[in-house]
Amino acid sequence: MTDADGDPVVLAVDDEERVTEAYSLWLPDEYTVLTAVDGEEALAMMDSSVDVVLLDREMPNMRGDEALKRMRAEGYDCRVAMVTGVEPDVDIIEMGFDTYLTKPVTGEDLREVVEDLLSRATFDSRSQRFFALVEKQSTLETELSRGELDENEEYQELTREVEKLREELDETFESMGAEGVEASYRDL
Amino acid sequence: MDASDHSSADGGEAAVNAGDDTDYDHMIYGEDFFETLVENGSDAIITIDESSTILYTNQSVERVFGYEPGELIGSDLTKVMPDRLQQAHYNALGEYVESGDRTMNWNDIEIPGQHKDGHEVHLSVTFEEHPYEDRRVFSGIIRDISERIERERRLERKNEQLEKFASIVSHDLRDPLNAAQARLSLAKAHGEGDAEYLEEVEEIHERMGALIDDVLTLTKEGRSIGATEHLALEPVARDAWRTAGTDAATLEVDDPNHVDADPERMRTVFENLFGNAVRHAGEDVYVRVGELPDGNGFFVADDGPGIPAEKREDVFEYGYTDSEDGTGFGLNIVKSIADAHGWTVEITDSEEGGARFEFRAPALE
Protein backbone atom coordinates (compact mmCIF):
# COMPACT_ATOMS: atom_id res chain seq x y z
CA MET A 1 0.00 0.00 0.00
CA THR A 2 1.06 3.53 -0.90
CA ASP A 3 4.44 4.43 -2.33
CA ALA A 4 7.80 4.61 -0.62
CA ASP A 5 7.05 8.07 0.86
CA GLY A 6 3.74 6.88 2.28
CA ASP A 7 1.71 8.93 -0.22
CA PRO A 8 -1.38 7.47 -1.89
CA VAL A 9 -1.14 5.66 -5.22
CA VAL A 10 -4.06 5.91 -7.66
CA LEU A 11 -4.40 3.88 -10.86
CA ALA A 12 -6.63 5.71 -13.37
CA VAL A 13 -7.98 3.63 -16.25
CA ASP A 14 -9.84 5.11 -19.22
CA ASP A 15 -9.50 4.63 -22.98
CA GLU A 16 -9.52 8.42 -23.36
CA GLU A 17 -6.01 9.45 -22.41
CA ARG A 18 -7.10 13.05 -21.93
CA VAL A 19 -9.47 11.85 -19.25
CA THR A 20 -6.81 10.12 -17.18
CA GLU A 21 -4.57 13.12 -17.82
CA ALA A 22 -7.25 15.32 -16.25
CA TYR A 23 -7.64 12.93 -13.31
CA SER A 24 -3.90 13.32 -12.63
CA LEU A 25 -4.30 17.06 -12.78
CA TRP A 26 -7.31 17.06 -10.44
CA LEU A 27 -5.83 14.85 -7.76
CA PRO A 28 -3.47 16.41 -5.17
CA ASP A 29 0.16 16.70 -6.30
CA GLU A 30 1.48 14.39 -3.62
CA TYR A 31 -0.57 11.48 -4.98
CA THR A 32 1.15 9.18 -7.44
CA VAL A 33 -1.23 8.73 -10.37
CA LEU A 34 -0.61 5.82 -12.73
CA THR A 35 -2.63 5.66 -15.94
CA ALA A 36 -3.76 2.88 -18.27
CA VAL A 37 -5.89 2.93 -21.44
CA ASP A 38 -7.63 -0.41 -21.11
CA GLY A 39 -8.25 -3.37 -18.83
CA GLU A 40 -5.22 -5.29 -20.03
CA GLU A 41 -2.82 -2.46 -19.37
CA ALA A 42 -4.44 -1.82 -16.01
CA LEU A 43 -3.84 -5.43 -14.95
CA ALA A 44 -0.23 -5.22 -16.08
CA MET A 45 0.32 -2.06 -14.01
CA MET A 46 -1.46 -3.32 -10.94
CA ASP A 47 0.68 -3.98 -7.89
CA SER A 48 0.34 -3.92 -4.15
CA SER A 49 1.28 -0.22 -3.90
CA VAL A 50 -2.03 0.82 -5.54
CA ASP A 51 -4.55 2.19 -3.03
CA VAL A 52 -7.38 3.27 -5.31
CA VAL A 53 -8.36 2.28 -8.86
CA LEU A 54 -10.51 4.59 -10.98
CA LEU A 55 -11.99 2.30 -13.60
CA ASP A 56 -13.92 3.04 -16.79
CA ARG A 57 -16.38 0.32 -17.87
CA GLU A 58 -16.51 0.50 -21.66
CA MET A 59 -13.01 0.03 -23.03
CA PRO A 60 -11.52 -1.89 -25.94
CA ASN A 61 -9.16 -4.76 -25.00
CA MET A 62 -10.93 -5.85 -21.86
CA ARG A 63 -13.78 -3.94 -20.28
CA GLY A 64 -13.56 -2.50 -16.79
CA ASP A 65 -15.93 -5.15 -15.38
CA GLU A 66 -13.60 -7.92 -16.50
CA ALA A 67 -10.44 -6.13 -15.34
CA LEU A 68 -11.99 -5.68 -11.90
CA LYS A 69 -12.93 -9.34 -11.70
CA ARG A 70 -9.37 -10.36 -12.52
CA MET A 71 -7.84 -7.88 -10.06
CA ARG A 72 -9.98 -9.37 -7.31
CA ALA A 73 -9.14 -12.88 -8.45
CA GLU A 74 -5.46 -12.05 -8.22
CA GLY A 75 -6.03 -11.02 -4.62
CA TYR A 76 -5.85 -7.20 -4.88
CA ASP A 77 -8.20 -5.81 -2.28
CA CYS A 78 -7.58 -2.11 -2.95
CA ARG A 79 -10.51 0.29 -3.20
CA VAL A 80 -12.10 0.59 -6.64
CA ALA A 81 -14.34 3.31 -8.05
CA MET A 82 -16.15 2.66 -11.33
CA VAL A 83 -16.13 5.94 -13.24
CA THR A 84 -18.39 5.47 -16.21
CA GLY A 85 -21.04 6.79 -18.56
CA VAL A 86 -22.96 3.52 -18.28
CA GLU A 87 -26.16 3.88 -16.27
CA PRO A 88 -25.91 1.48 -13.36
CA ASP A 89 -28.26 -1.51 -13.39
CA VAL A 90 -28.66 -4.46 -11.03
CA ASP A 91 -25.70 -6.15 -12.70
CA ILE A 92 -23.46 -3.93 -10.55
CA ILE A 93 -24.42 -5.91 -7.44
CA GLU A 94 -22.06 -8.72 -8.39
CA MET A 95 -19.14 -6.42 -9.15
CA GLY A 96 -16.35 -6.01 -6.67
CA PHE A 97 -16.11 -2.22 -6.61
CA ASP A 98 -16.53 0.19 -3.70
CA THR A 99 -18.29 3.07 -5.37
CA TYR A 100 -19.89 4.05 -8.67
CA LEU A 101 -19.38 7.46 -10.25
CA THR A 102 -21.42 8.41 -13.31
CA LYS A 103 -19.71 10.57 -15.94
CA PRO A 104 -19.33 13.44 -16.44
CA VAL A 105 -17.28 13.86 -13.27
CA THR A 106 -15.78 17.08 -12.02
CA GLY A 107 -12.44 17.54 -10.29
CA GLU A 108 -14.27 18.05 -7.04
CA ASP A 109 -16.26 14.79 -7.42
CA LEU A 110 -13.12 12.89 -8.09
CA ARG A 111 -11.08 14.33 -5.21
CA GLU A 112 -13.89 13.66 -2.75
CA VAL A 113 -14.35 10.09 -3.88
CA VAL A 114 -10.66 9.27 -3.77
CA GLU A 115 -10.25 10.83 -0.32
CA ASP A 116 -13.26 8.94 0.93
CA LEU A 117 -11.92 5.66 -0.43
CA LEU A 118 -8.49 6.29 1.08
CA SER A 119 -10.01 6.93 4.48
CA ARG A 120 -11.90 3.64 4.26
CA ALA A 121 -8.63 1.79 3.88
CA THR A 122 -8.21 2.12 7.65
CA PHE A 123 -11.42 0.18 8.37
CA ASP A 124 -11.51 -3.57 8.69
CA SER A 125 -12.68 -5.66 5.78
CA ARG A 126 -16.17 -6.14 7.17
CA SER A 127 -16.74 -2.41 7.42
CA GLN A 128 -15.34 -1.95 3.93
CA ARG A 129 -17.76 -4.51 2.60
CA PHE A 130 -20.55 -2.73 4.39
CA PHE A 131 -19.61 0.59 2.80
CA ALA A 132 -19.39 -0.98 -0.65
CA LEU A 133 -22.83 -2.59 -0.30
CA VAL A 134 -24.43 0.57 1.01
CA GLU A 135 -23.01 2.47 -1.98
CA LYS A 136 -24.46 -0.06 -4.40
CA GLN A 137 -27.77 0.07 -2.64
CA SER A 138 -27.99 3.83 -2.89
CA THR A 139 -26.71 3.85 -6.49
CA LEU A 140 -29.50 1.47 -7.47
CA GLU A 141 -32.07 3.38 -5.45
CA THR A 142 -31.19 6.55 -7.35
CA GLU A 143 -31.26 4.83 -10.70
CA LEU A 144 -34.18 2.39 -10.59
CA SER A 145 -37.83 2.88 -9.76
CA ARG A 146 -39.36 1.53 -6.55
CA GLY A 147 -41.29 -1.03 -8.56
CA GLU A 148 -38.17 -2.28 -10.33
CA LEU A 149 -36.38 -2.61 -7.01
CA ASP A 150 -39.27 -4.44 -5.35
CA GLU A 151 -39.30 -6.97 -8.15
CA ASN A 152 -35.58 -7.58 -8.08
CA GLU A 153 -34.43 -10.53 -6.03
CA GLU A 154 -30.76 -9.50 -6.13
CA TYR A 155 -31.58 -6.08 -4.74
CA GLN A 156 -33.65 -7.64 -1.94
CA GLU A 157 -30.73 -9.91 -1.13
CA LEU A 158 -28.38 -6.91 -1.09
CA THR A 159 -30.71 -5.04 1.27
CA ARG A 160 -30.86 -7.99 3.66
CA GLU A 161 -27.09 -8.26 3.70
CA VAL A 162 -26.71 -4.54 4.39
CA GLU A 163 -29.08 -4.79 7.34
CA LYS A 164 -27.30 -7.81 8.71
CA LEU A 165 -23.91 -6.12 8.47
CA ARG A 166 -25.33 -2.94 9.96
CA GLU A 167 -26.52 -4.84 13.02
CA GLU A 168 -23.23 -6.66 13.41
CA LEU A 169 -21.27 -3.44 13.13
CA ASP A 170 -23.61 -1.71 15.56
CA GLU A 171 -22.84 -4.40 18.12
CA THR A 172 -19.12 -4.17 17.49
CA PHE A 173 -19.08 -0.41 17.85
CA GLU A 174 -21.31 -0.47 20.91
CA SER A 175 -18.95 -2.86 22.62
CA MET A 176 -16.06 -0.59 21.66
CA GLY A 177 -17.99 2.51 22.71
CA ALA A 178 -16.89 4.05 19.44
CA GLU A 179 -19.80 6.38 18.84
CA GLY A 180 -17.89 8.59 16.49
CA VAL A 181 -17.22 5.77 14.07
CA GLU A 182 -20.78 4.59 14.29
CA ALA A 183 -22.03 8.05 13.47
CA SER A 184 -19.66 8.28 10.54
CA TYR A 185 -21.04 5.26 8.76
CA ARG A 186 -24.61 6.16 9.59
CA ASP A 187 -24.10 9.33 7.59
CA LEU A 188 -23.43 7.38 4.43
CA MET B 1 -76.74 -7.02 -8.54
CA ASP B 2 -80.23 -7.55 -7.33
CA ALA B 3 -81.36 -10.93 -8.49
CA SER B 4 -84.96 -10.10 -9.20
CA ASP B 5 -84.48 -7.85 -12.22
CA HIS B 6 -85.10 -10.09 -15.15
CA SER B 7 -84.40 -13.67 -14.26
CA SER B 8 -87.61 -14.08 -12.36
CA ALA B 9 -89.61 -12.28 -14.98
CA ASP B 10 -92.19 -14.39 -16.69
CA GLY B 11 -93.96 -11.79 -18.74
CA GLY B 12 -93.07 -8.79 -20.89
CA GLU B 13 -94.62 -6.17 -18.68
CA ALA B 14 -93.07 -7.53 -15.54
CA ALA B 15 -89.65 -7.51 -17.12
CA VAL B 16 -89.70 -3.88 -18.08
CA ASN B 17 -91.41 -2.56 -15.02
CA ALA B 18 -88.90 -3.74 -12.52
CA GLY B 19 -87.66 -0.21 -11.80
CA ASP B 20 -89.44 2.91 -10.69
CA ASP B 21 -92.57 3.81 -12.59
CA THR B 22 -91.17 6.44 -14.93
CA ASP B 23 -92.05 7.19 -18.54
CA TYR B 24 -88.97 5.35 -19.64
CA ASP B 25 -90.39 2.11 -18.37
CA HIS B 26 -92.95 2.24 -21.09
CA MET B 27 -90.70 2.92 -24.00
CA ILE B 28 -89.83 -0.76 -24.43
CA TYR B 29 -92.23 -3.67 -24.24
CA GLY B 30 -91.79 -7.37 -24.60
CA GLU B 31 -89.06 -9.91 -24.07
CA ASP B 32 -87.78 -9.68 -27.62
CA PHE B 33 -85.80 -6.62 -26.82
CA PHE B 34 -83.97 -8.25 -23.92
CA GLU B 35 -83.48 -11.45 -25.76
CA THR B 36 -81.86 -9.65 -28.67
CA LEU B 37 -79.76 -7.61 -26.30
CA VAL B 38 -78.50 -10.66 -24.41
CA GLU B 39 -78.13 -12.97 -27.40
CA ASN B 40 -76.23 -10.64 -29.67
CA GLY B 41 -74.37 -8.31 -27.35
CA SER B 42 -70.64 -8.19 -27.85
CA ASP B 43 -70.00 -10.01 -24.56
CA ALA B 44 -70.45 -13.74 -24.20
CA ILE B 45 -72.77 -14.83 -21.41
CA ILE B 46 -72.69 -18.29 -19.82
CA THR B 47 -74.94 -19.47 -17.01
CA ILE B 48 -74.09 -22.53 -14.88
CA ASP B 49 -75.76 -24.29 -12.00
CA GLU B 50 -74.26 -25.20 -8.61
CA SER B 51 -72.50 -28.23 -10.07
CA SER B 52 -70.83 -26.25 -12.88
CA THR B 53 -73.11 -27.55 -15.66
CA ILE B 54 -73.82 -25.00 -18.37
CA LEU B 55 -77.52 -24.13 -18.53
CA TYR B 56 -77.43 -21.29 -20.98
CA THR B 57 -75.11 -19.43 -23.33
CA ASN B 58 -75.83 -16.58 -25.68
CA GLN B 59 -74.85 -16.60 -29.36
CA SER B 60 -71.72 -14.55 -28.70
CA VAL B 61 -69.95 -17.52 -27.07
CA GLU B 62 -69.13 -18.62 -30.59
CA ARG B 63 -67.09 -15.51 -31.26
CA VAL B 64 -65.14 -15.89 -28.01
CA PHE B 65 -64.78 -19.67 -27.65
CA GLY B 66 -65.56 -21.05 -31.10
CA TYR B 67 -68.40 -23.25 -29.78
CA GLU B 68 -72.01 -22.85 -30.74
CA PRO B 69 -74.40 -22.59 -27.79
CA GLY B 70 -75.71 -26.11 -28.50
CA GLU B 71 -72.22 -27.55 -28.10
CA LEU B 72 -71.86 -26.06 -24.62
CA ILE B 73 -75.28 -26.32 -23.02
CA GLY B 74 -75.31 -29.41 -20.80
CA SER B 75 -71.50 -29.57 -20.68
CA ASP B 76 -69.32 -28.66 -17.74
CA LEU B 77 -67.98 -25.12 -17.68
CA THR B 78 -64.45 -26.51 -17.56
CA LYS B 79 -64.86 -27.24 -21.28
CA VAL B 80 -63.89 -23.60 -21.92
CA MET B 81 -61.13 -23.51 -19.27
CA PRO B 82 -57.47 -24.42 -19.54
CA ASP B 83 -56.74 -27.69 -17.67
CA ARG B 84 -54.63 -26.02 -15.01
CA LEU B 85 -57.53 -23.87 -13.78
CA GLN B 86 -60.15 -26.58 -13.58
CA GLN B 87 -59.44 -27.83 -10.06
CA ALA B 88 -59.32 -24.29 -8.70
CA HIS B 89 -62.66 -23.59 -10.34
CA TYR B 90 -64.33 -26.62 -8.69
CA ASN B 91 -62.84 -25.67 -5.33
CA ALA B 92 -63.95 -22.06 -5.55
CA LEU B 93 -67.46 -22.93 -6.74
CA GLY B 94 -67.87 -25.68 -4.11
CA GLU B 95 -66.67 -23.43 -1.35
CA TYR B 96 -68.94 -20.60 -2.41
CA VAL B 97 -72.02 -22.79 -2.74
CA GLU B 98 -71.27 -24.26 0.70
CA SER B 99 -70.34 -21.19 2.68
CA GLY B 100 -71.19 -18.14 0.61
CA ASP B 101 -67.56 -16.99 0.87
CA ARG B 102 -66.16 -15.59 -2.31
CA THR B 103 -62.57 -16.67 -2.73
CA MET B 104 -61.97 -14.09 -5.40
CA ASN B 105 -63.20 -10.83 -6.77
CA TRP B 106 -66.25 -11.26 -9.00
CA ASN B 107 -65.90 -8.11 -11.07
CA ASP B 108 -63.78 -7.78 -14.17
CA ILE B 109 -61.36 -10.48 -13.26
CA GLU B 110 -58.78 -11.31 -15.91
CA ILE B 111 -58.56 -14.99 -16.53
CA PRO B 112 -57.60 -17.20 -19.48
CA GLY B 113 -60.21 -19.28 -21.26
CA GLN B 114 -59.76 -22.09 -23.73
CA HIS B 115 -60.97 -21.81 -27.31
CA LYS B 116 -62.45 -24.78 -29.13
CA ASP B 117 -59.31 -25.02 -31.30
CA GLY B 118 -57.14 -25.33 -28.18
CA HIS B 119 -55.54 -21.88 -27.94
CA GLU B 120 -55.98 -19.75 -24.85
CA VAL B 121 -57.94 -16.52 -24.96
CA HIS B 122 -57.52 -13.66 -22.51
CA LEU B 123 -60.84 -12.89 -20.86
CA SER B 124 -62.29 -10.33 -18.55
CA VAL B 125 -65.19 -11.87 -16.63
CA THR B 126 -67.83 -10.50 -14.28
CA PHE B 127 -69.85 -13.05 -12.29
CA GLU B 128 -73.38 -12.71 -11.04
CA GLU B 129 -75.40 -15.02 -8.86
CA HIS B 130 -79.16 -15.05 -9.29
CA PRO B 131 -82.02 -17.43 -8.53
CA TYR B 132 -83.75 -19.10 -11.45
CA GLU B 133 -86.93 -20.98 -10.66
CA ASP B 134 -85.90 -22.62 -7.39
CA ARG B 135 -82.21 -23.00 -8.20
CA ARG B 136 -79.13 -20.91 -7.60
CA VAL B 137 -77.45 -20.16 -10.89
CA PHE B 138 -74.33 -18.23 -11.77
CA SER B 139 -73.77 -16.18 -14.88
CA GLY B 140 -70.53 -14.88 -16.28
CA ILE B 141 -70.36 -11.93 -18.61
CA ILE B 142 -67.27 -12.61 -20.63
CA ARG B 143 -65.26 -10.24 -22.78
CA ASP B 144 -62.40 -11.28 -25.03
CA ILE B 145 -59.51 -8.93 -24.21
CA SER B 146 -56.81 -10.73 -26.21
CA GLU B 147 -56.27 -7.71 -28.42
CA ARG B 148 -55.87 -5.41 -25.48
CA ILE B 149 -53.39 -7.77 -23.83
CA GLU B 150 -51.43 -8.04 -27.07
CA ARG B 151 -51.41 -4.24 -27.33
CA GLU B 152 -50.15 -4.00 -23.76
CA ARG B 153 -47.37 -6.47 -24.49
CA ARG B 154 -46.33 -4.55 -27.56
CA LEU B 155 -46.24 -1.39 -25.49
CA GLU B 156 -44.17 -3.09 -22.84
CA ARG B 157 -41.66 -4.31 -25.41
CA LYS B 158 -41.54 -0.85 -26.89
CA ASN B 159 -40.91 0.66 -23.48
CA GLU B 160 -38.10 -1.76 -22.85
CA GLN B 161 -36.52 -0.83 -26.17
CA LEU B 162 -36.94 2.84 -25.38
CA GLU B 163 -35.31 2.38 -22.02
CA LYS B 164 -32.39 0.59 -23.60
CA PHE B 165 -32.17 3.28 -26.23
CA ALA B 166 -32.24 6.06 -23.64
CA SER B 167 -29.48 4.46 -21.61
CA ILE B 168 -27.28 4.04 -24.69
CA VAL B 169 -27.87 7.62 -25.76
CA SER B 170 -27.14 8.94 -22.30
CA HIS B 171 -23.94 6.90 -22.16
CA ASP B 172 -22.95 8.17 -25.58
CA LEU B 173 -23.44 11.75 -24.43
CA ARG B 174 -21.97 11.32 -20.95
CA ASP B 175 -18.71 9.95 -22.25
CA PRO B 176 -17.87 12.81 -24.64
CA LEU B 177 -19.12 15.32 -22.09
CA ASN B 178 -16.67 13.86 -19.61
CA ALA B 179 -13.93 13.95 -22.23
CA ALA B 180 -14.68 17.58 -23.05
CA GLN B 181 -14.69 18.51 -19.38
CA ALA B 182 -11.32 16.84 -18.91
CA ARG B 183 -9.87 18.83 -21.80
CA LEU B 184 -11.22 22.12 -20.50
CA SER B 185 -9.55 21.45 -17.18
CA LEU B 186 -6.31 20.65 -18.95
CA ALA B 187 -6.60 23.76 -21.13
CA LYS B 188 -7.11 25.95 -18.07
CA ALA B 189 -4.15 24.40 -16.32
CA HIS B 190 -1.79 24.62 -19.26
CA GLY B 191 -2.18 28.28 -20.17
CA GLU B 192 -0.17 28.73 -23.36
CA GLY B 193 -0.65 25.21 -24.72
CA ASP B 194 -4.40 25.27 -24.44
CA ALA B 195 -5.25 25.64 -28.14
CA GLU B 196 -4.81 21.96 -28.82
CA TYR B 197 -7.18 21.00 -26.00
CA LEU B 198 -9.74 23.52 -27.12
CA GLU B 199 -9.69 22.18 -30.66
CA GLU B 200 -10.33 18.74 -29.27
CA VAL B 201 -13.23 20.10 -27.25
CA GLU B 202 -14.60 21.57 -30.44
CA GLU B 203 -14.38 18.20 -32.19
CA ILE B 204 -16.08 16.48 -29.29
CA HIS B 205 -18.87 19.00 -29.40
CA GLU B 206 -19.32 18.40 -33.11
CA ARG B 207 -19.53 14.68 -32.45
CA MET B 208 -22.13 15.21 -29.77
CA GLY B 209 -24.08 17.39 -32.19
CA ALA B 210 -23.93 14.63 -34.80
CA LEU B 211 -25.12 12.12 -32.24
CA ILE B 212 -28.10 14.27 -31.35
CA ASP B 213 -28.94 14.64 -35.06
CA ASP B 214 -28.77 10.89 -35.51
CA VAL B 215 -30.91 10.22 -32.49
CA LEU B 216 -33.52 12.62 -33.78
CA THR B 217 -33.42 11.06 -37.24
CA LEU B 218 -33.86 7.67 -35.70
CA THR B 219 -36.70 8.54 -33.39
CA LYS B 220 -38.60 10.98 -35.59
CA GLU B 221 -38.09 9.64 -39.06
CA GLY B 222 -36.46 6.27 -39.08
CA ARG B 223 -39.44 4.10 -38.36
CA SER B 224 -41.92 5.61 -40.72
CA ILE B 225 -41.75 6.54 -44.35
CA GLY B 226 -43.63 9.06 -46.42
CA ALA B 227 -45.02 8.44 -49.88
CA THR B 228 -42.82 6.16 -51.99
CA GLU B 229 -41.87 6.92 -55.56
CA HIS B 230 -40.45 4.85 -58.34
CA LEU B 231 -36.97 6.33 -57.95
CA ALA B 232 -33.89 6.20 -60.10
CA LEU B 233 -31.10 5.39 -57.64
CA GLU B 234 -28.33 7.30 -59.34
CA PRO B 235 -29.47 10.91 -58.73
CA VAL B 236 -30.32 10.12 -55.10
CA ALA B 237 -26.95 8.43 -54.57
CA ARG B 238 -25.06 11.33 -56.23
CA ASP B 239 -26.95 13.79 -54.07
CA ALA B 240 -26.07 11.93 -50.87
CA TRP B 241 -22.46 11.60 -52.04
CA ARG B 242 -22.10 15.39 -52.13
CA THR B 243 -22.74 15.43 -48.37
CA ALA B 244 -21.09 12.22 -47.23
CA GLY B 245 -18.37 11.56 -49.80
CA THR B 246 -14.88 13.09 -49.93
CA ASP B 247 -12.78 14.61 -52.73
CA ALA B 248 -10.47 11.62 -52.81
CA ALA B 249 -13.25 9.03 -52.79
CA THR B 250 -14.97 7.56 -55.84
CA LEU B 251 -18.63 6.70 -56.31
CA GLU B 252 -19.72 4.46 -59.13
CA VAL B 253 -23.38 3.83 -59.82
CA ASP B 254 -24.22 1.01 -62.24
CA ASP B 255 -26.70 1.34 -65.05
CA PRO B 256 -29.88 3.08 -64.11
CA ASN B 257 -31.86 1.00 -61.72
CA HIS B 258 -34.99 1.89 -59.87
CA VAL B 259 -36.46 1.32 -56.46
CA ASP B 260 -39.80 2.15 -54.87
CA ALA B 261 -38.78 4.30 -51.94
CA ASP B 262 -39.36 7.49 -50.04
CA PRO B 263 -36.76 9.78 -51.68
CA GLU B 264 -35.78 11.58 -48.46
CA ARG B 265 -35.29 8.35 -46.51
CA MET B 266 -33.44 6.79 -49.42
CA ARG B 267 -31.02 9.70 -49.35
CA THR B 268 -30.50 9.18 -45.61
CA VAL B 269 -29.70 5.51 -46.25
CA PHE B 270 -27.04 6.44 -48.81
CA GLU B 271 -25.57 9.20 -46.63
CA ASN B 272 -25.14 6.86 -43.73
CA LEU B 273 -23.66 4.05 -45.81
CA PHE B 274 -21.27 6.43 -47.59
CA GLY B 275 -20.27 8.08 -44.31
CA ASN B 276 -19.66 4.65 -42.88
CA ALA B 277 -17.52 3.65 -45.86
CA VAL B 278 -15.39 6.79 -45.59
CA ARG B 279 -14.92 6.26 -41.87
CA HIS B 280 -13.87 2.65 -42.11
CA ALA B 281 -12.28 2.39 -45.54
CA GLY B 282 -10.59 5.79 -45.61
CA GLU B 283 -10.84 9.10 -47.46
CA ASP B 284 -9.98 7.46 -50.78
CA VAL B 285 -12.65 4.77 -50.58
CA TYR B 286 -14.23 3.39 -53.75
CA VAL B 287 -17.97 2.89 -53.40
CA ARG B 288 -20.20 1.12 -55.88
CA VAL B 289 -23.99 1.14 -55.98
CA GLY B 290 -25.71 -1.39 -58.21
CA GLU B 291 -28.52 -3.81 -58.79
CA LEU B 292 -28.52 -7.28 -57.22
CA PRO B 293 -27.91 -10.07 -59.77
CA ASP B 294 -31.44 -11.40 -59.37
CA GLY B 295 -32.83 -7.92 -59.96
CA ASN B 296 -34.57 -8.08 -56.62
CA GLY B 297 -32.86 -5.20 -54.89
CA PHE B 298 -29.73 -3.09 -54.79
CA PHE B 299 -26.38 -3.08 -53.06
CA VAL B 300 -23.85 -0.57 -51.73
CA ALA B 301 -20.30 -1.94 -51.66
CA ASP B 302 -16.89 -0.52 -50.73
CA ASP B 303 -13.24 -1.57 -50.92
CA GLY B 304 -12.51 -1.11 -47.23
CA PRO B 305 -11.56 -3.69 -44.61
CA GLY B 306 -15.05 -5.23 -44.63
CA ILE B 307 -17.12 -6.33 -41.65
CA PRO B 308 -16.17 -9.66 -40.05
CA ALA B 309 -18.95 -12.23 -40.18
CA GLU B 310 -19.34 -12.37 -36.38
CA LYS B 311 -19.99 -8.62 -36.19
CA ARG B 312 -22.52 -8.42 -38.98
CA GLU B 313 -25.51 -8.80 -36.68
CA ASP B 314 -24.20 -6.36 -34.09
CA VAL B 315 -23.44 -3.43 -36.37
CA PHE B 316 -27.14 -2.72 -36.79
CA GLU B 317 -27.64 -2.39 -33.03
CA TYR B 318 -28.12 0.97 -31.39
CA GLY B 319 -24.91 2.70 -30.55
CA TYR B 320 -22.58 0.08 -32.01
CA THR B 321 -19.33 1.60 -33.27
CA ASP B 322 -15.69 0.66 -33.65
CA SER B 323 -14.77 4.12 -34.75
CA GLU B 324 -13.67 7.16 -32.75
CA ASP B 325 -15.87 9.61 -34.62
CA GLY B 326 -18.84 7.41 -35.44
CA THR B 327 -22.01 7.90 -33.43
CA GLY B 328 -22.93 4.22 -33.61
CA PHE B 329 -26.38 5.09 -34.90
CA GLY B 330 -25.77 5.31 -38.64
CA LEU B 331 -26.36 1.69 -39.52
CA ASN B 332 -29.21 1.48 -37.06
CA ILE B 333 -30.84 4.30 -39.00
CA VAL B 334 -30.19 2.42 -42.25
CA LYS B 335 -31.81 -0.71 -40.83
CA SER B 336 -34.83 1.20 -39.51
CA ILE B 337 -35.44 2.83 -42.85
CA ALA B 338 -35.05 -0.50 -44.64
CA ASP B 339 -37.52 -2.09 -42.19
CA ALA B 340 -39.98 0.71 -42.76
CA HIS B 341 -39.84 -0.01 -46.51
CA GLY B 342 -40.24 -3.72 -45.88
CA TRP B 343 -36.72 -4.49 -47.14
CA THR B 344 -34.21 -6.87 -45.62
CA VAL B 345 -30.57 -5.79 -45.28
CA GLU B 346 -27.76 -8.27 -45.43
CA ILE B 347 -24.03 -7.69 -45.11
CA THR B 348 -21.70 -9.70 -47.31
CA ASP B 349 -18.21 -9.30 -48.77
CA SER B 350 -17.73 -7.01 -51.75
CA GLU B 351 -15.68 -8.13 -54.74
CA GLU B 352 -12.86 -5.95 -53.41
CA GLY B 353 -13.02 -7.61 -49.98
CA GLY B 354 -14.82 -4.69 -48.38
CA ALA B 355 -18.33 -4.46 -46.97
CA ARG B 356 -21.38 -4.96 -49.17
CA PHE B 357 -24.88 -4.08 -47.96
CA GLU B 358 -27.64 -5.84 -49.89
CA PHE B 359 -31.19 -4.51 -49.76
CA ARG B 360 -33.83 -6.91 -50.89
CA ALA B 361 -37.60 -6.84 -51.20
CA PRO B 362 -40.22 -8.41 -53.42
CA ALA B 363 -41.42 -4.93 -54.27
CA LEU B 364 -38.04 -3.87 -55.63
CA GLU B 365 -37.47 -3.91 -59.34
Interface residues (C-beta under 8 A of the other chain):
Chain A: E16 R18 V19 E21 A22 Y23 L25 W26 E58 G85 V86 E87 T102 K103 P104 V105 T106 G107
Chain B: S167 S170 H171 D172 L173 R174 D175 L177 N178 A179 A180 Q181 A182 R183 S185 L186 A189 Y197 E200
